[in-house]
Amino acid sequence: MASAHDTESENLQAAINPDGPGPSADDEGEIASVVLGQLDEAERREVLERAEHVRELLTGYRSGSPELAREGEPRDEYAPSTSLEARYAAKAAELRVSSRSVRRWVTAFREQGEVGLAPGKGSPRKSQIAVDDRWVETAVEVMVEHTDQSRPSRTMVIERTRARVIARFGEGVVPQPSRATAFRLLEELERRHPLFRLSTKRNRDIAGRPEGQYGKLRPTRPGEYLLMDSTRLDVFAFDPLTLKWVQAELSVGMDWYTRCITGIRLTPVSTKAVDVSAVLFQSFRPRPAGRDWPRHAVWPEHGIPRTVLVDVEGVTGPGLASPPLVPETLVVDHGKVYVSEHLTSVCRRMGISIQPARLRTGRDKGPVERYFRTLREGLLQVLPGYKGPDIHSRGENPEDDAFFFLDELEAIIREWTASVYHCRQHSSLVDPGLPGLRMSPAKMFEHGMARAGYIEAPRDRDLAFEFLQTKWRTVQHYGVEIGRRRYSGPGLPEPGIRSPYDSPVKNGWPFQVDPDDITKIYFRNPTTRAWHTLTWEHAPSAEMPLSEDALTFARQLAASKYRFPDDRLAVADLLQRWNLGLGTTIAERRMALRLSRDQAAIELPESEAETVVSLPTVRKALGHDEETAESRKPDVVTETGDDDEADLEDLAEENDFYADALEDV
């Protein structure tokens, strides 16, 4: 049984009465690590040495502890039995300083430790340039105003700042800094708002950065994010119609997780909304691979596991040129073609969300921008007609060296992407569990499929019609008229039937139009949901696909030659100029080869040139395969026929010219 004394002891509680409020977050000064971190090596050694002298004065030992005493410690003048006043005098005489300085060191050491001995005690360093804050704010204001303008000189910024300060605050109110001080101040303000040192484009990019912290999208599986972008290629190409060099624009789609290129589209001059839709469609239904591509570049023989369901039998050729994906989100910029009604309607139909990138922020699509650079450095710079990334890198006359036509250049880019880019290891393709492993896009696709699982790409062949451009037209007794072209065919509704659509055209019907082949349009019956093909009335005279741009050019040619031209006459003249559907006649093709002879004499980088020239498409376009023409001569004779000697002579003449035109290569 506890006694009364024990019960009373249990009820007693200890209390501490502090002499002061203790440390607080709003105290002046910084923590020791911040203060000592601002010192250079010489200052740090001085602080440590001074702290040893203070400890020796107080305890007799430089380490401050008898257990860590050095040889000869404690010395007689600093022995604990010696008075403190005598120790102060001995230390002042030893260091050749005043006794007052030694007392000040001891006081600072007792209050703050070694931090108290630091020079300046670690207070934040203020600017050494003493300028009125109103003058500084006005200078920053002037610098910001020149963000979107040409780069000014420092002298002009200083003069405008002085004039604005006087006009705003009055004469003599704000002290004006000297010219040298103003120049030093602009160097400090350059860190806050770059204006003089970097390029004007880089300054605009920095000024356009969003406020706050940056976020980052982190893809976790294939198809989660599809990056789409277009860029002007750094190489000239030939227009097969006008036989003039043109600037080509490349549009690609890239799976962010695997870095695989799922769609490629090369267009002259600029990209249209239908071209972007074509790139998106290639993600669902990849283009067939070339028949002469190497085995490692063909899908699905490499990279696509059995968990991907795709209509391989519907592909003509040995395999696919890229992996099939079902994108969930498109990351695009604010270009007109990417925010068009055409693309948004396609994405709404396929259940794809669109996430626009920030304005003028290329880093939001960093992987696809890096692909463009790799394409330029690994392929384009060794092709004839390369003009460099900017005006300062351009040759004297790169357009005169343009050799490849647009379709040939697209085939070369597609083959290089499949055989080189998809099979090359990327430093950014890593697995957090295996940080030392670097994978290629093809291997990363296999890795992603092993993590994500099953992918089923749509296999409906009629899906392509929904990616075409929609035109609303009324049905007349003669058919449908689009762009002064009349179409008709089975499946077209009767002229008197009322349209069930709330179209922008009164009693209008939707028709799908492919601008690359205007000989046909497509119509889907709203009742049976079956697609019907409507044919242009002059399609039999074309005998081949005809683009809308080609028809426009043909009409211009016919208008310059005939008084009353029509589309049939225009198409006939165009086909006479555009022989055999190969882009040009033999004579016009020879003109392009003659322009390329000068470029062939340039000494190209050996390693890159061998890689590019070894591509089958490049070898075929450059005429390298003509060396084995004799061994294939019986096959050529069989195809052309022994009774047509004129065709054989023309073919032999063309082969001889190809071998002679590029013999330097």
Protein Blocks (a to p, Z undefined) as FASTA:
>chain_A
ZZfklmmmmmpccddddfbebjafkbgcddfklmmmmpcfklmmmmmmmmmmmmmmmnop
anlpaklccehiacfklgfkbcfklmmmmmmmmnopafklmmmmmmmmmmnommlmpghk
lpacddfbdcdfklmmmmmmmmmmmmmmccddfklmmmmmmmmmmmmnoghkaccddfkl
mmmmmmmmmmmmgfklmcfklmmmmmmpcedjddddddfbehkaccddddddfbdcddfk
lopacdddddddddfklopafbdcddehiacfklmmmmmmmmmmccdddfkbcfklpcfk
gopafkbccdfklpgcjbdfbdcdddfbdcddfbfklmcmklmmmmmmnopacddddehi
lklmmmmmmmmmmmmmmmmmmpghiabjbfklpcfblmlmpmbdfklmmmmmmmmmmmmm
mmpccfklccfklmmbccdfklmmmmmmmmnopadddfbfklmmmmpccddddddfkbpa
eehiacddehiacfklccfbdcfbehiacddddfklmkbccdddfklopacddddfklmm
nopacdfklmmmmmmmmmmmpmbdcfklmmmmmmmmmgghlopafklmmmmmmmmmmmmm
pccdfklmmmmmmpmklmmmnommmmmmmmmmmmmmmmnopklmmlmmmmmmmmmmmmmm
mmmZZ
